[in-house]
Amino acid sequence: MVLYFRKAETKTLPLSLVDIALAGMWSSVPTTIITTPMERGSKFFKPIPCKSDIKVILQTQGQVNSKTKYTGLLDAGAGVLKESGISGLYRGTVATLMRDVPGGAVYFATYEFFYRKLKKEGRGLSLGASLCAGGMSGVGMWAVVIPADVVKSRIQSAETGKYRGFIHCARVIVAKEGVIALYKGFGPAMLRAFPANGNLFFHHLL
C-alpha cells in the first residue's frame, strides 16, 4: 500500500520509518475486521453482561451481576448472531481501530528503528538483537495504546446503549474515575510486552 502511493522514481528506495509506520497502520485495518469478534474484554474491570464480543461474554458470565448463558465459543457466537445479527459481533470495531491503527504504526516503526540500530553492517540481526528489537516494539506499542484499550474494553463489556461511542466512553471514564483510570493494566501490560514480543521475533529468526 505504501509503495503504491510512492512516485515511480522512489519505489526502489528503502522504506523510511514513516513508511514503515504507515504500513503498520494499514495492516491493522484488515486485522481488526478479522479479530474484533474475538477480542477479549479487560480482566481489570468489574464485568457487565453484554450481547456482543464473544470472548467478553465468555469471560464475564457467571460473575457478579452476570449469568452463565453460553457454554463455549461457538454457542456464544451463535447466540450473538441470533440476538444482534452480524453487527453484534462487531460491536466496538471503531474502538478497536482507535487502538490498533496507532498501535500498528508504533509497533512496526519501533521494531525497524531498533533493527537498524542493532544490525551490524554486512551481517544479519543476531538472536539477541532480535529479542531486544521485538521486545521494545511491544513496549512502545502498549505504552501508546493502553488508554484506547481500556476504552475499547469498557465499550465491549458494557450494556447496549450505555456509551454513545469511543469519545463519550473516554469522557465518562475520566469524569468518574480520573485520567489514571485510562491506564489501568499499564503495569501488567509492560511486564508482558517485552518478553512476549521479544520471544516472537526471536523465534522468527530461529
ZAROGU-852266 format. One record per residue: residue in one letter; residue number from 1; z, x, y of N, C-alpha, C in turn. Coordinates in steps of 0.02 Angstrom, whole numbers. Layout:
! residues N
A, NUM, Z, X, Y, Z, X, Y, Z, X, Y
...
//
This chain:
! residues 206
M, 1, 0, 42, -60, 0, 0, 0, 0, 44, 63
V, 2, 41, 96, 62, 44, 141, 120, -22, 176, 130
L, 3, -52, 200, 75, -116, 234, 80, -172, 188, 104
Y, 4, -166, 124, 87, -217, 75, 106, -224, 71, 183
F, 5, -168, 77, 218, -169, 71, 291, -181, 137, 326
R, 6, -186, 190, 289, -200, 255, 319, -273, 261, 338
K, 7, -287, 302, 388, -356, 317, 405, -386, 360, 350
A, 8, -451, 355, 342, -485, 390, 287, -471, 465, 288
E, 9, -470, 495, 347, -462, 567, 352, -390, 590, 338
T, 10, -342, 543, 334, -272, 561, 322, -247, 542, 252
K, 11, -290, 510, 212, -268, 486, 147, -252, 541, 97
T, 12, -280, 600, 109, -267, 656, 63, -207, 698, 84
L, 13, -178, 683, 142, -120, 721, 166, -57, 698, 129
P, 14, -8, 743, 122, 55, 725, 88, 90, 667, 125
L, 15, 125, 627, 88, 162, 571, 118, 221, 597, 157
S, 16, 232, 569, 216, 290, 587, 256, 350, 546, 232
L, 17, 409, 563, 258, 469, 524, 240, 463, 452, 262
V, 18, 429, 442, 319, 418, 373, 343, 372, 335, 294
D, 19, 321, 369, 270, 276, 338, 221, 315, 319, 158
I, 20, 358, 364, 135, 399, 351, 76, 444, 292, 87
A, 21, 474, 288, 146, 519, 233, 162, 481, 166, 162
L, 22, 422, 166, 192, 381, 106, 194, 361, 84, 123
A, 23, 344, 133, 81, 327, 117, 12, 386, 87, -25
G, 24, 446, 114, -12, 506, 87, -42, 520, 16, -20
M, 25, 506, 2, 43, 515, -66, 69, 468, -115, 34
W, 26, 405, -96, 29, 356, -140, -3, 372, -151, -76
S, 27, 397, -100, -110, 412, -106, -181, 469, -156, -194
S, 28, 511, -166, -144, 568, -211, -153, 547, -284, -154
V, 29, 490, -300, -126, 469, -371, -122, 454, -400, -191
P, 30, 409, -370, -231, 397, -398, -298, 458, -392, -343
T, 31, 497, -339, -333, 558, -332, -373, 606, -390, -360
T, 32, 612, -409, -297, 657, -464, -279, 634, -530, -311
I, 33, 569, -541, -311, 542, -603, -341, 560, -608, -415
I, 34, 560, -550, -448, 575, -549, -520, 650, -553, -534
T, 35, 690, -519, -494, 761, -511, -510, 808, -562, -477
T, 36, 786, -597, -425, 831, -643, -390, 865, -693, -436
P, 37, 830, -726, -483, 864, -774, -526, 919, -744, -569
M, 38, 916, -679, -580, 965, -646, -623, 1018, -608, -584
E, 39, 1015, -611, -518, 1062, -574, -478, 1134, -596, -491
R, 40, 1177, -549, -490, 1248, -563, -504, 1287, -572, -439
G, 41, 1329, -624, -436, 1374, -633, -379, 1429, -580, -382
S, 42, 1455, -562, -324, 1505, -509, -321, 1570, -528, -356
K, 43, 1599, -480, -391, 1661, -492, -427, 1722, -485, -382
F, 44, 1710, -469, -319, 1766, -456, -274, 1790, -519, -238
F, 45, 1754, -576, -246, 1772, -635, -210, 1793, -691, -257
K, 46, 1831, -739, -231, 1851, -797, -269, 1789, -837, -288
P, 47, 1777, -850, -352, 1716, -884, -373, 1715, -958, -354
I, 48, 1656, -982, -338, 1645, -1052, -322, 1588, -1077, -365
P, 49, 1595, -1135, -399, 1540, -1159, -440, 1478, -1174, -399
C, 50, 1419, -1160, -426, 1357, -1172, -391, 1304, -1193, -440
K, 51, 1245, -1211, -414, 1191, -1235, -456, 1133, -1186, -460
S, 52, 1143, -1125, -437, 1088, -1077, -439, 1114, -1009, -459
D, 53, 1068, -963, -468, 1083, -894, -488, 1120, -892, -554
I, 54, 1083, -879, -606, 1108, -884, -674, 1170, -840, -686
K, 55, 1167, -777, -664, 1224, -733, -676, 1286, -755, -638
V, 56, 1276, -780, -577, 1333, -805, -539, 1366, -862, -576
I, 57, 1326, -908, -602, 1352, -965, -639, 1393, -942, -699
L, 58, 1364, -897, -739, 1397, -875, -800, 1461, -837, -785
Q, 59, 1463, -801, -730, 1521, -760, -715, 1576, -797, -678
T, 60, 1559, -854, -647, 1610, -890, -610, 1637, -951, -647
Q, 61, 1602, -974, -697, 1626, -1033, -733, 1690, -1016, -772
G, 62, 1731, -1067, -780, 1792, -1058, -818, 1849, -1026, -779
Q, 63, 1837, -1009, -715, 1889, -980, -674, 1916, -1033, -627
V, 64, 1951, -1011, -574, 1982, -1058, -528, 1930, -1104, -497
N, 65, 1945, -1169, -498, 1901, -1220, -470, 1832, -1221, -502
S, 66, 1827, -1198, -564, 1763, -1196, -597, 1770, -1219, -669
K, 67, 1718, -1249, -695, 1718, -1273, -764, 1666, -1236, -805
T, 68, 1681, -1227, -869, 1633, -1196, -913, 1578, -1246, -927
K, 69, 1520, -1231, -900, 1464, -1279, -903, 1407, -1255, -947
Y, 70, 1397, -1189, -949, 1341, -1161, -987, 1366, -1111, -1039
T, 71, 1331, -1106, -1093, 1352, -1063, -1148, 1316, -996, -1150
G, 72, 1265, -988, -1110, 1228, -925, -1111, 1174, -923, -1059
L, 73, 1136, -868, -1058, 1085, -857, -1007, 1030, -911, -1009
L, 74, 1004, -924, -1068, 950, -974, -1074, 974, -1044, -1057
D, 75, 1036, -1060, -1078, 1064, -1125, -1064, 1074, -1134, -989
A, 76, 1098, -1082, -956, 1108, -1085, -884, 1042, -1093, -847
G, 77, 991, -1055, -870, 926, -1059, -838, 896, -1129, -845
A, 78, 902, -1158, -905, 876, -1225, -916, 913, -1276, -874
G, 79, 978, -1266, -868, 1019, -1312, -828, 1000, -1311, -754
V, 80, 990, -1251, -728, 972, -1243, -658, 903, -1275, -645
L, 81, 856, -1263, -690, 790, -1293, -682, 793, -1369, -683
K, 82, 835, -1396, -726, 841, -1469, -731, 873, -1499, -669
E, 83, 924, -1465, -642, 961, -1492, -585, 927, -1479, -518
S, 84, 898, -1418, -510, 873, -1399, -445, 800, -1376, -443
G, 85, 768, -1372, -502, 699, -1350, -504, 693, -1275, -494
I, 86, 631, -1251, -485, 618, -1180, -476, 655, -1153, -415
S, 87, 660, -1194, -363, 693, -1171, -302, 766, -1153, -314
G, 88, 797, -1186, -363, 866, -1171, -379, 874, -1100, -406
L, 89, 825, -1077, -443, 828, -1010, -471, 820, -957, -416
Y, 90, 789, -976, -361, 776, -927, -308, 820, -938, -246
R, 91, 875, -971, -256, 923, -977, -202, 949, -908, -184
G, 92, 948, -892, -120, 971, -826, -98, 917, -773, -95
T, 93, 853, -795, -101, 798, -746, -100, 795, -708, -34
V, 94, 802, -744, 22, 799, -712, 87, 856, -662, 94
A, 95, 915, -681, 71, 972, -635, 74, 961, -573, 31
T, 96, 930, -584, -27, 916, -527, -71, 865, -480, -39
L, 97, 815, -509, -5, 766, -468, 31, 799, -429, 88
M, 98, 846, -461, 121, 882, -428, 176, 921, -368, 151
R, 99, 939, -369, 88, 973, -312, 58, 924, -261, 29
D, 100, 876, -285, -9, 833, -240, -48, 778, -206, -8
V, 101, 752, -238, 44, 699, -207, 83, 723, -144, 120
P, 102, 777, -149, 160, 802, -87, 190, 831, -40, 138
G, 103, 860, -69, 85, 888, -27, 31, 835, 14, -2
G, 104, 777, -16, -16, 722, 21, -47, 697, 77, -2
A, 105, 694, 64, 63, 672, 115, 110, 719, 175, 110
V, 106, 783, 161, 114, 833, 215, 116, 836, 252, 50
Y, 107, 832, 215, -5, 837, 245, -71, 784, 298, -84
F, 108, 721, 278, -75, 667, 324, -90, 659, 379, -38
A, 109, 672, 363, 25, 667, 415, 77, 722, 467, 68
T, 110, 782, 444, 50, 837, 491, 40, 823, 537, -19
Y, 111, 798, 508, -74, 781, 549, -132, 729, 601, -113
E, 112, 677, 580, -78, 623, 626, -59, 648, 681, -13
F, 113, 694, 663, 33, 722, 713, 79, 758, 768, 41
F, 114, 802, 748, -5, 840, 797, -43, 795, 833, -94
Y, 115, 745, 798, -120, 697, 830, -165, 663, 888, -130
R, 116, 641, 878, -69, 606, 930, -32, 652, 987, -13
K, 117, 715, 970, 3, 763, 1021, 23, 785, 1065, -36
L, 118, 790, 1035, -95, 816, 1070, -153, 762, 1102, -197
K, 119, 701, 1079, -191, 647, 1105, -233, 627, 1175, -210
K, 120, 625, 1221, -256, 604, 1289, -240, 528, 1294, -242
E, 121, 501, 1331, -195, 429, 1336, -189, 397, 1364, -253
G, 122, 346, 1329, -277, 311, 1351, -337, 345, 1331, -402
R, 123, 400, 1297, -398, 436, 1277, -457, 454, 1203, -454
G, 124, 465, 1172, -512, 486, 1103, -513, 559, 1096, -494
L, 125, 582, 1035, -488, 651, 1021, -470, 696, 1033, -532
S, 126, 749, 1071, -523, 795, 1084, -578, 833, 1020, -596
L, 127, 864, 1019, -654, 902, 960, -675, 961, 947, -628
G, 128, 994, 1001, -607, 1050, 995, -562, 1029, 967, -494
A, 129, 973, 991, -469, 948, 968, -404, 925, 896, -409
S, 130, 896, 877, -466, 875, 808, -477, 935, 762, -478
L, 131, 989, 784, -511, 1051, 746, -513, 1078, 734, -443
C, 132, 1077, 787, -403, 1102, 783, -334, 1059, 737, -292
A, 133, 993, 745, -295, 948, 704, -254, 953, 631, -274
G, 134, 955, 617, -338, 962, 549, -361, 1028, 518, -341
G, 135, 1082, 557, -348, 1148, 532, -329, 1152, 516, -255
M, 136, 1125, 560, -213, 1126, 548, -141, 1083, 489, -121
S, 137, 1029, 476, -158, 988, 418, -142, 1027, 353, -153
G, 138, 1067, 352, -206, 1109, 293, -219, 1163, 285, -167
V, 139, 1196, 340, -148, 1248, 338, -97, 1219, 314, -31
G, 140, 1161, 341, -12, 1130, 321, 51, 1112, 248, 53
M, 141, 1085, 224, -3, 1064, 154, -6, 1124, 107, 1
W, 142, 1176, 117, -41, 1233, 72, -40, 1273, 76, 25
A, 143, 1273, 134, 57, 1307, 140, 122, 1275, 94, 174
V, 144, 1210, 82, 166, 1173, 40, 213, 1175, -34, 194
V, 145, 1171, -50, 130, 1160, -120, 109, 1222, -158, 90
I, 146, 1281, -128, 90, 1342, -164, 70, 1352, -229, 109
P, 147, 1346, -230, 176, 1355, -294, 212, 1306, -348, 189
A, 148, 1243, -330, 180, 1194, -379, 158, 1209, -402, 87
D, 149, 1234, -358, 45, 1251, -376, -23, 1310, -425, -25
V, 150, 1358, -415, 19, 1415, -461, 24, 1391, -531, 44
V, 151, 1348, -533, 95, 1321, -598, 118, 1280, -631, 64
K, 152, 1239, -592, 30, 1198, -620, -25, 1241, -651, -79
S, 153, 1294, -615, -97, 1338, -640, -150, 1374, -704, -129
R, 154, 1394, -707, -66, 1428, -768, -42, 1380, -828, -45
I, 155, 1319, -816, -23, 1270, -871, -23, 1255, -895, -94
Q, 156, 1247, -849, -140, 1228, -867, -208, 1286, -897, -248
S, 157, 1347, -886, -225, 1404, -914, -262, 1437, -972, -226
A, 158, 1405, -995, -170, 1434, -1050, -131, 1406, -1117, -153
E, 159, 1442, -1169, -136, 1417, -1236, -149, 1355, -1249, -107
T, 160, 1310, -1288, -133, 1248, -1303, -97, 1262, -1332, -28
G, 161, 1230, -1303, 23, 1238, -1329, 91, 1294, -1298, 131
K, 162, 1334, -1255, 101, 1390, -1225, 138, 1365, -1179, 193
Y, 163, 1312, -1142, 180, 1284, -1097, 230, 1213, -1117, 246
R, 164, 1195, -1112, 310, 1128, -1130, 332, 1078, -1073, 322
G, 165, 1102, -1014, 309, 1058, -957, 299, 1097, -892, 302
F, 166, 1060, -837, 301, 1091, -771, 299, 1134, -758, 361
I, 167, 1106, -770, 420, 1142, -756, 482, 1203, -800, 488
H, 168, 1196, -864, 471, 1252, -910, 475, 1309, -888, 429
C, 169, 1292, -868, 369, 1342, -845, 321, 1378, -783, 348
A, 170, 1340, -736, 375, 1370, -675, 402, 1418, -691, 459
R, 171, 1398, -737, 502, 1441, -757, 558, 1505, -790, 534
V, 172, 1500, -831, 484, 1559, -865, 457, 1607, -814, 427
I, 173, 1581, -766, 390, 1623, -714, 360, 1659, -674, 414
V, 174, 1623, -653, 465, 1653, -613, 519, 1705, -654, 558
A, 175, 1689, -717, 571, 1734, -759, 610, 1800, -772, 573
K, 176, 1795, -782, 508, 1855, -800, 468, 1893, -739, 442
E, 177, 1857, -685, 426, 1888, -629, 392, 1881, -562, 428
G, 178, 1842, -561, 482, 1832, -499, 518, 1774, -459, 491
V, 179, 1751, -410, 529, 1694, -369, 510, 1708, -331, 445
I, 180, 1771, -313, 434, 1789, -274, 375, 1771, -310, 310
A, 181, 1768, -377, 313, 1752, -416, 254, 1680, -403, 230
L, 182, 1637, -381, 275, 1568, -366, 256, 1564, -302, 214
Y, 183, 1619, -265, 211, 1619, -203, 173, 1664, -206, 112
K, 184, 1679, -267, 89, 1717, -273, 28, 1677, -244, -30
G, 185, 1710, -204, -70, 1675, -172, -126, 1642, -106, -108
F, 186, 1652, -83, -46, 1620, -21, -25, 1643, 39, -66
G, 187, 1709, 42, -78, 1736, 98, -116, 1708, 102, -187
P, 188, 1714, 48, -225, 1686, 49, -293, 1611, 63, -294
A, 189, 1575, 36, -245, 1502, 48, -242, 1487, 121, -232
M, 190, 1525, 154, -189, 1515, 225, -176, 1533, 268, -237
L, 191, 1586, 248, -272, 1607, 286, -331, 1555, 281, -387
R, 192, 1522, 224, -389, 1472, 212, -441, 1404, 240, -423
A, 193, 1388, 240, -358, 1320, 256, -336, 1296, 325, -356
F, 194, 1337, 376, -345, 1313, 444, -358, 1302, 456, -433
P, 195, 1351, 444, -475, 1340, 458, -547, 1286, 414, -578
A, 196, 1284, 350, -558, 1235, 304, -588, 1164, 324, -570
N, 197, 1151, 337, -507, 1083, 353, -485, 1065, 426, -499
G, 198, 1114, 470, -496, 1102, 539, -515, 1082, 544, -588
N, 199, 1116, 507, -630, 1101, 506, -701, 1032, 479, -716
L, 200, 1011, 430, -675, 945, 400, -683, 890, 452, -674
F, 201, 892, 490, -620, 841, 540, -607, 850, 601, -651
F, 202, 911, 616, -670, 924, 672, -715, 889, 662, -782
H, 203, 896, 602, -810, 864, 588, -874, 789, 578, -867
H, 204, 767, 562, -807, 695, 555, -796, 660, 622, -806
L, 205, 694, 676, -791, 664, 742, -797, 673, 773, -866
L, 206, 716, 744, -907, 727, 772, -973, 666, 765, -1017
//
